[in-house]
Amino acid sequence: MYLKKNVTITVEGPRAGDVKRSVLASDRAKELTGWTNKVSLKEGLIALKQSLLQQQV
């Protein structure tokens, strides 16, 4: 389930212009606009992984 690459992640703290907090409440979006998701988060992440792996070929 991994992309088979070792990547070093370095956290250095906030930068100018960084968003301090970002939250999505899909129930609120549905209430206000009628929007509903068509793909679950898990399905979307699996599709993203497959797409990225195909691009590496």
C-alpha positions as CSV (number, residue, x, y, z in Angstrom):
1,M,0.0,0.0,0.0
2,Y,3.0,2.3,-0.1
3,L,4.6,4.1,-3.1
4,K,7.8,2.3,-2.4
5,K,9.9,5.4,-1.9
6,N,11.7,6.7,1.2
7,V,11.1,10.4,1.6
8,T,12.6,12.5,4.3
9,I,10.1,14.9,5.9
10,T,11.4,18.0,7.7
11,V,9.0,20.1,9.8
12,E,10.4,23.6,10.3
13,G,7.3,25.5,11.6
14,P,4.8,27.8,10.0
15,R,5.7,30.1,7.1
16,A,4.2,33.5,6.2
17,G,0.9,32.9,4.5
18,D,0.4,29.3,5.8
19,V,-3.2,28.4,6.7
20,K,-3.4,27.8,10.4
21,R,-6.4,25.5,10.3
22,S,-8.5,24.0,7.5
23,V,-11.6,21.9,8.2
24,L,-14.3,20.6,6.0
25,A,-17.7,19.8,7.4
26,S,-19.5,18.0,4.5
27,D,-22.7,17.9,6.5
28,R,-22.7,21.7,6.6
29,A,-22.0,21.9,2.8
30,K,-25.0,19.6,2.2
31,E,-27.2,21.7,4.4
32,L,-26.2,25.0,2.7
33,T,-25.8,23.9,-0.9
34,G,-27.2,20.4,-1.3
35,W,-23.7,19.1,-2.1
36,T,-22.8,15.5,-1.3
37,N,-19.6,13.6,-2.0
38,K,-19.7,11.0,-4.7
39,V,-16.5,9.2,-3.7
40,S,-15.4,8.3,-0.2
41,L,-12.1,9.5,1.2
42,K,-10.7,6.0,1.1
43,E,-11.8,5.4,-2.5
44,G,-10.3,8.8,-3.5
45,L,-7.0,8.1,-1.9
46,I,-6.8,4.6,-3.6
47,A,-7.6,6.2,-7.0
48,L,-4.9,8.9,-6.4
49,K,-2.3,6.3,-5.5
50,Q,-3.1,4.2,-8.6
51,S,-2.9,7.3,-10.8
52,L,0.4,8.4,-9.3
53,L,1.8,4.8,-9.8
54,Q,0.7,4.8,-13.4
55,Q,2.5,8.1,-14.1
56,Q,5.8,6.6,-12.9
57,V,5.8,3.9,-15.6
